[in-house]
């Protein structure tokens, strides 16, 4: 049952939607948890960015964290939201489509609480761990628990193909950080013959002006990239919360123009005909179209005739529902939710068809890709208030609690203090790596890239590594996934029981 319909008598409106007191309280709690996750992410991960400027005497700690906090905030505000929906794509399809249900709400709470617990634990132990791995482990745990509770196999619990893509990015990025930073330092040594760049800074001594400028630029770049990448994870979760609790206001982008709606109608009619052509005369009942597409998305094989027939049905529904509509506000709330579900299924199915090269004909592929882009504009959007809220939480978090992990990154990875060239090399490689990941819509770990980068420069500079510290860091990295899978599954199961129990009694 939908949580938005439970609780006490409605006595208020939020974003133009009537809500009950219980629903408003539930929404507030969920949003506070999401912003707490971003706040913790700020002081947990930003230590990586400021360590390079603090331990090279480039900036004092307070100006460094203020600068980093501002750039994190700016990175969030200027992000486009691609990473946000990449994270959502990892979640079980049935929970994403029914996020307003008890199970959907339990999913969101489980993801946030388990991620906060692990991040706080590793921060307390001064261990630089990945918030990306934390969140993804929680997602897997929720998916597996959801599958088990519904009598499905574990293979149906998570979007494993998407998990594989994300894992590949998270696995490669630390290697890029380690090797890239080491090579960058060696190249600098070969090109710039200044001994002071490769020696530990004298306490209180400022670096040369040009290297100081480079260190400030790389710190700023890492902070901005961290905000644009990690901030989007919180955005995606907040959108899940908003869509689930207030679907009438957030199921579709209410700012969509009448011109764009008309374009969706025209293209949906064309795409329906294309899909019907590929269906080779197959017919299925409209009631089974959702089931057919869900089976296709959960399976590893290619599309069959029924898949195309189901897509044709969905496109007809979208065009038929919007044919005389100028604004989405004209639609009943139930129709907005229905169109969102159809658009989500169509978009995900088209992505999979294109990946497996099931679509034939360049003209067809272009038209279908254009329609997918149109549908994503109205379903995969981030309102301005979500960006501002996440930006403030991440930026403020950056300025608090940073010291514990800064000491580990700056002092305990190598046997000697970080040099100017090491800080610049690790910072530059991290900035470029995280920036590239954001441009491709992939969640990457700033923590892993920069920590690995500093370790790489220590090896390249013959500074030696502190094996005990590295052992503790690697152990935290290795444990992050299994612990968060267990936390996510346990909290999801408990939250689902409590939510259903509490709301069924109202």
C-alpha positions in Angstrom: 0.0 0.0 0.0 1.2 3.5 -0.8 2.5 5.4 2.2 1.3 8.7 0.8 -2.3 7.5 1.5 -1.7 6.5 5.1 -1.8 8.4 8.4 -4.0 11.1 9.8 -6.4 13.6 8.2 -4.8 15.8 5.6 -4.2 19.3 6.8 -1.4 20.7 4.7 0.1 21.0 1.2 3.7 20.4 0.2 4.8 21.3 -3.3 1.1 21.7 -4.2 0.2 18.2 -3.1 -2.1 17.5 -0.2 -0.5 15.4 2.5 -1.3 14.0 5.9 0.6 14.9 9.1 2.1 11.4 9.1 3.2 11.7 5.5 4.8 15.1 6.1 6.7 13.8 9.1 7.8 10.7 7.1 9.0 13.0 4.3 10.9 15.2 6.7 12.7 12.3 8.3 13.6 10.8 5.0 15.0 14.1 3.6 17.0 14.6 6.9 18.6 11.2 6.5 19.5 11.9 2.9 21.1 15.2 3.8 22.9 13.6 6.8 24.4 11.1 4.4 25.7 13.9 2.2 26.9 15.9 5.3 28.9 12.8 6.5 30.2 12.3 3.0 31.5 15.8 3.1 33.7 15.5 6.2 34.5 11.9 5.5 35.8 12.2 1.9 36.9 15.8 1.6 39.9 15.1 3.7 41.5 13.6 0.6 41.3 16.9 -1.3 42.7 19.1 1.4 45.5 16.8 2.6 47.7 17.8 -0.3 47.6 21.5 0.4 47.8 21.3 4.2 50.7 18.9 4.3 52.7 20.9 1.7 52.2 24.1 3.7 50.3 25.6 0.7 47.3 26.6 2.7 46.4 26.7 6.4 43.7 24.1 7.4 40.8 26.6 7.9 41.2 28.3 4.4 41.8 24.9 2.8 38.6 23.3 4.1 36.6 26.5 3.4 37.9 26.5 -0.2 37.1 22.8 -0.5 33.7 23.2 0.9 32.8 26.0 -1.5 34.1 24.0 -4.5 32.2 21.0 -3.4 29.0 23.1 -3.2 29.7 24.6 -6.6 30.3 21.1 -8.1 26.9 19.9 -6.9 25.1 23.0 -8.2 26.7 22.6 -11.7 26.2 18.8 -12.0 23.7 17.5 -14.6 22.4 14.5 -12.6 23.7 11.6 -14.8 25.5 9.9 -11.9 22.3 10.2 -9.7 20.3 8.1 -12.1 23.2 5.6 -12.7 23.0 4.8 -8.9 19.2 4.5 -9.2 19.6 2.0 -12.1 21.4 -0.4 -9.7 18.3 -0.8 -7.6 15.8 -3.6 -8.0 13.4 -2.7 -10.8 10.2 -3.5 -8.8 11.3 -1.2 -5.9 12.2 1.7 -8.2 8.8 1.5 -9.9 7.0 1.2 -6.6 9.1 3.4 -4.5 6.1 4.8 -2.7 5.2 1.4 -1.3 6.3 0.1 2.1 9.1 -1.9 0.5 10.2 1.2 -1.5 10.3 3.4 1.6 12.2 0.7 3.6 14.7 0.5 0.7 15.5 4.2 1.0 15.8 4.1 4.8 18.0 1.1 4.6 20.4 2.6 2.0 20.8 5.8 4.0 21.2 4.3 7.5 23.6 1.6 6.5 25.8 4.0 4.5 25.8 6.5 7.4 26.8 3.8 9.9 29.7 2.6 7.9 31.0 6.0 7.0 30.8 7.2 10.6 32.6 4.0 11.7 35.5 4.3 9.2 35.8 8.1 10.0 36.0 7.3 13.7 38.9 4.9 13.0 40.5 7.6 10.7 40.3 5.2 7.7 39.8 6.7 4.3 37.0 4.5 2.8 34.7 5.0 -0.2 31.2 6.4 0.2 30.5 5.0 -3.3 31.4 1.5 -2.3 29.4 2.0 0.9 26.2 3.0 -1.0 26.6 0.3 -3.6 27.1 -2.4 -1.0 23.9 -1.2 0.7 22.0 -1.3 -2.6 23.1 -4.9 -3.2 22.1 -5.9 0.3 18.6 -4.3 -0.1 18.2 -6.0 -3.5 19.2 -9.4 -2.2 16.9 -9.1 0.8 14.0 -7.9 -1.3 14.5 -10.9 -3.7 14.6 -13.4 -0.7 11.5 -11.9 0.9 9.6 -12.2 -2.3 10.7 -15.7 -3.1 12.9 -14.8 -6.0 16.4 -15.9 -6.8 19.3 -13.6 -5.9 20.0 -13.1 -9.6 16.7 -11.1 -9.8 17.5 -8.9 -6.8 19.9 -6.5 -8.4 20.6 -5.0 -11.8 23.8 -7.0 -12.1 24.8 -5.7 -15.5 24.8 -2.2 -14.2 26.6 -3.3 -11.0 29.3 -4.8 -13.2 29.8 -1.5 -15.0 30.0 0.5 -11.8 32.3 -2.1 -10.2 34.6 -1.9 -13.2 34.9 1.9 -12.8 35.5 1.6 -9.0 38.1 -1.1 -9.6 40.0 0.7 -12.3 40.0 4.1 -10.7 42.4 3.3 -7.8 44.8 1.6 -10.3 44.6 4.8 -12.4 45.3 6.8 -9.3 48.3 4.7 -8.2 49.9 4.2 -11.6 49.0 7.7 -13.0 50.3 9.6 -10.0 53.5 7.5 -9.9 54.1 8.1 -13.6 53.2 11.8 -13.3 55.8 12.2 -10.5 58.5 10.4 -12.5 57.8 12.5 -15.5 58.0 15.7 -13.4 61.4 14.5 -12.0 62.7 14.0 -15.5 61.5 17.4 -16.7 61.8 19.7 -13.7 65.3 19.6 -12.0 64.5 21.2 -8.7 65.6 19.2 -5.6 63.3 21.1 -3.2 60.2 19.8 -5.1 61.0 16.2 -4.2 62.0 16.7 -0.5 59.7 16.9 2.5 58.7 20.6 3.1 60.4 22.4 6.0 57.8 23.2 8.6 56.3 26.6 8.0 58.1 27.1 4.6 55.9 27.9 1.7 56.3 26.1 -1.6 57.5 28.0 -4.8 54.7 30.2 -6.1 54.0 28.2 -9.3 53.8 24.8 -7.5 51.7 26.4 -4.8 49.3 27.7 -7.5 49.2 24.2 -9.0 48.5 22.6 -5.6 45.6 25.0 -5.0 44.2 24.4 -8.5 44.3 20.6 -8.0 42.8 20.8 -4.5 40.0 22.9 -6.0 39.6 20.6 -9.0 39.4 17.5 -6.7 36.8 19.2 -4.5 34.7 20.4 -7.5 34.9 16.9 -9.0 34.0 15.3 -5.7 30.9 17.6 -5.4 29.8 16.9 -9.0 30.2 13.1 -8.6 29.4 12.3 -4.9 26.8 15.0 -4.6 24.7 13.3 -7.3 24.3 10.2 -5.2 22.4 12.1 -2.6 20.4 13.8 -5.3 19.3 10.5 -6.7 18.2 9.2 -3.3 16.3 12.5 -2.6 14.5 12.1 -5.9 13.5 8.6 -5.0 12.1 9.9 -1.7 10.2 12.8 -3.4 8.8 10.6 -6.1 7.7 7.9 -3.6 6.1 10.2 -1.1 4.8 12.9 -3.3 4.3 11.3 -6.7 1.8 13.9 -7.9 4.4 16.6 -7.6 7.6 14.7 -8.7 6.7 11.7 -10.9 7.2 14.0 -14.0 9.1 17.2 -14.6 6.3 19.7 -14.1 8.3 22.4 -15.9 8.2 20.6 -19.2 7.0 22.9 -22.0 4.0 22.2 -24.2 6.3 22.0 -27.2 8.3 19.2 -25.6 5.2 17.4 -24.7 4.0 17.6 -28.3 7.3 16.3 -29.4 7.0 13.3 -27.1 3.5 12.6 -28.5 4.7 12.7 -32.1 7.8 10.6 -31.6 5.9 8.1 -29.4 3.5 7.4 -32.3 6.5 6.9 -34.6 8.4 4.7 -32.2 5.2 2.6 -31.6 5.1 1.9 -35.3 8.8 0.9 -35.4 8.4 -1.4 -32.4 5.3 -2.9 -34.0 7.3 -3.6 -37.1 10.0 -5.4 -35.1 7.4 -7.4 -33.2 6.7 -9.4 -36.5 2.9 -9.6 -35.8 3.2 -10.8 -32.1 0.4 -9.6 -29.8 0.2 -9.5 -26.1 -2.5 -8.2 -23.8 -1.9 -4.7 -22.5 -2.1 -5.9 -18.9 1.0 -8.1 -19.5 3.2 -5.4 -21.1 4.8 -4.3 -17.8 5.5 -7.9 -16.9 7.0 -8.6 -20.3 9.4 -5.6 -20.1 10.4 -6.4 -16.5 11.3 -9.9 -17.5 13.3 -8.6 -20.4 15.2 -6.1 -18.2 15.9 -8.7 -15.5 17.1 -11.3 -18.1 20.5 -11.5 -19.7 19.2 -12.5 -23.2 18.1 -10.5 -26.2 14.7 -9.2 -26.9 12.0 -11.3 -28.6 8.9 -10.4 -30.5 6.8 -10.0 -27.3 9.3 -7.4 -26.1 8.8 -5.2 -29.1 5.0 -5.7 -28.9 5.1 -4.6 -25.2 7.2 -1.5 -26.1 4.7 -0.6 -28.9 1.8 -0.8 -26.3 3.7 1.4 -23.9 4.4 4.0 -26.6 0.8 4.1 -27.6 -0.2 4.6 -24.0 2.2 7.6 -23.6 1.1 9.2 -26.9 -2.6 8.6 -26.1 -2.4 10.0 -22.6 -0.6 13.2 -23.7 -2.2 13.9 -27.1 -4.3 16.8 -25.9 -2.1 17.9 -22.9 -0.3 21.2 -22.8 1.1 20.8 -19.3 1.6 17.8 -17.0 -0.4 19.6 -14.3 -3.5 18.8 -16.4 -3.1 15.1 -15.8 -4.5 13.3 -12.8 -1.9 12.2 -10.3 -2.5 8.5 -11.1 -1.9 9.2 -14.8 1.4 11.0 -14.0 2.6 8.0 -12.1 1.5 5.6 -14.9 3.3 7.7 -17.5 6.5 7.8 -15.4 6.5 4.0 -15.0 6.0 3.6 -18.8 8.7 6.1 -19.6 11.1 4.4 -17.2 10.5 0.9 -18.6 10.7 2.2 -22.2 14.0 4.1 -21.5 15.7 1.2 -19.7 14.5 -1.3 -22.4 15.8 0.9 -25.2 19.2 1.2 -23.5 19.4 -2.6 -23.3 18.3 -3.1 -26.9 20.9 -0.7 -28.1 23.6 -2.3 -26.0 22.8 -5.7 -27.4 22.5 -4.2 -30.9 18.9 -5.6 -31.2 17.7 -2.5 -33.1 18.1 -2.6 -36.9 18.2 0.4 -39.2 20.1 3.6 -38.6 17.0 5.8 -39.1 15.1 3.7 -36.5 17.9 3.9 -34.1 18.2 7.6 -34.4 14.5 8.1 -33.9 14.4 5.8 -30.9 17.5 7.5 -29.3 15.8 10.9 -29.7 12.7 9.6 -28.0 14.7 8.1 -25.1 16.3 11.5 -24.6 12.9 13.2 -24.6 11.5 10.8 -22.1 14.5 11.2 -19.8 14.1 14.9 -19.7 10.7 14.5 -18.0 11.7 11.6 -15.7 15.4 12.0 -15.0 15.5 15.5 -13.7 16.8 17.2 -10.6 14.8 20.2 -9.2 16.8 23.3 -8.1 15.9 22.9 -4.4 17.4 19.4 -4.4 20.7 20.6 -5.8 20.8 23.5 -3.3 20.0 21.3 -0.3 22.6 18.7 -1.2 25.2 21.3 -2.0 24.8 23.0 1.4 24.9 19.6 3.2 28.0 18.5 1.4 29.7 21.9 1.6 29.0 22.3 5.3 30.1 18.7 6.0 33.4 19.4 4.3 34.2 22.1 6.9 33.6 19.8 9.9 35.3 16.7 11.1 37.9 16.6 8.4 41.0 16.3 10.6 40.9 12.6 11.5 41.3 11.3 7.9 43.6 14.2 6.8 46.2 13.0 9.3 46.0 9.4 7.9 46.2 10.6 4.2 48.9 13.2 4.9 51.1 11.5 7.4 50.5 7.8 7.7 50.6 6.4 4.1 54.3 7.0 3.5 57.3 6.8 5.8 58.1 10.4 4.9 56.1 13.6 4.7 54.4 14.4 1.4 56.5 16.5 -1.0 55.3 19.3 -3.2 55.6 17.2 -6.3 53.8 14.3 -4.7 50.9 16.4 -3.7 50.6 18.0 -7.1 50.9 14.7 -9.0 48.3 12.9 -6.9 45.9 15.9 -6.9 46.1 16.4 -10.7 45.5 12.7 -11.5 42.6 12.5 -9.0 41.0 15.7 -10.4 41.2 14.4 -14.0 40.0 10.8 -13.1 37.0 11.9 -11.1 36.1 14.6 -13.6 36.2 12.0 -16.4 34.0 9.6 -14.4 31.4 12.3 -13.8 31.3 13.1 -17.5 30.5 9.4 -18.3 27.9 9.2 -15.6 30.0 6.7 -13.5 30.2 6.9 -9.7 33.9 6.9 -8.7 35.6 7.1 -5.4 37.7 10.2 -4.6 39.0 8.4 -1.5 40.3 5.5 -3.5 41.8 7.5 -6.3 43.7 10.0 -4.1 44.8 7.6 -1.4 46.1 5.3 -4.1 47.7 8.2 -5.9 49.6 9.3 -2.8 50.8 5.7 -2.3 51.9 5.6 -5.9 53.9 8.8 -5.5 55.5 7.4 -2.3 56.7 4.4 -4.2 57.9 6.5 -7.2 59.8 8.9 -4.8 61.4 6.0 -2.8 59.7 7.4 0.3 58.5 4.0 1.5 55.1 2.9 2.6 53.7 2.3 6.1 52.6 -1.3 5.7 50.4 -1.3 8.9 48.5 1.8 7.7 48.0 0.4 4.3 46.9 -3.0 5.7 44.2 -1.2 7.7 43.1 0.9 4.8 42.9 -2.1 2.4 41.1 -4.1 5.1 38.5 -1.3 5.3 38.1 -1.2 1.6 37.7 -5.0 1.4 35.2 -5.1 4.2 33.1 -2.2 3.0 31.1 -4.2 0.5 30.3 -7.3 2.6 29.6 -5.3 5.7 27.3 -2.8 3.8 25.5 -5.7 2.0 24.8 -7.2 5.4 23.8 -3.8 6.9 21.6 -3.0 4.0 19.8 -6.4 4.0 19.3 -6.4 7.7 18.0 -2.8 8.0 15.8 -3.2 4.9 14.1 -6.3 6.4 13.6 -4.6 9.8 12.4 -1.3 8.3 10.0 -3.1 6.0 8.5 -4.9 9.0 8.2 -1.7 11.1 6.7 0.4 8.2 4.1 -2.2 7.3 3.3 -2.9 10.9 3.0 0.8 11.9 1.0 1.9 8.8 -1.3 -1.2 8.8 -2.3 -0.2 12.3 -3.5 3.2 11.1 
